[in-house]
Amino acid sequence: MRWPKQVKMERTTQLLPHILIVLCLATMQNACGNTTIPFHVGVVLDMGTLVGKMGWTSISMAIDDFYALHSNYTSRLVLHPRDSKNDVVQAAASGICSLIFSLVTNRY
């Protein structure tokens, strides 16, 4: 049986990706006129849990808010999310493999 709060939370979590896409598009439109330097950052979260989803949303919103206030900054954080799938060792190995692959191929 679903409680009303759970249904409301599911609706909210379904809307969040759409809101984030709109915010990202607005941010990219504002940044088109400026020359920016990307700074790639890997983020490893357990996306199967509420804490991981909230963490990703919070990080994304914080970065968007920061650049909304500091539009003159030329460096931009580019987040590369990884799902730990509830396995800390696999998450660490995934992060190290991604780092080595990006260094060897000069791709981020």
Residue pairs with C-beta under 8 A, 6 or more apart in sequence:
13 53
16 57
20 57
20 60
20 61
23 61
23 64
24 64
27 64
27 67
27 68
30 71
31 67
31 76
34 71
34 74
35 74
36 74
36 75
36 76
37 74
37 75
37 76
38 75
38 76
38 78
38 108
39 75
39 76
39 77
39 78
40 78
40 80
40 102
40 108
41 77
41 78
41 79
41 80
42 79
42 80
42 82
42 95
42 98
42 99
43 56
43 59
43 79
43 80
43 81
43 82
44 81
44 82
44 83
44 84
44 91
44 92
44 94
44 95
45 52
45 53
45 55
45 56
45 81
45 82
45 83
45 84
46 52
46 83
46 84
46 85
46 86
46 91
47 53
47 56
47 81
47 83
47 84
48 83
48 85
48 86
49 86
52 83
52 84
56 81
59 79
60 79
63 77
63 79
67 73
67 76
78 108
80 98
80 108
82 91
82 94
82 95
82 98
84 90
84 91
84 94
85 91
101 107
102 108
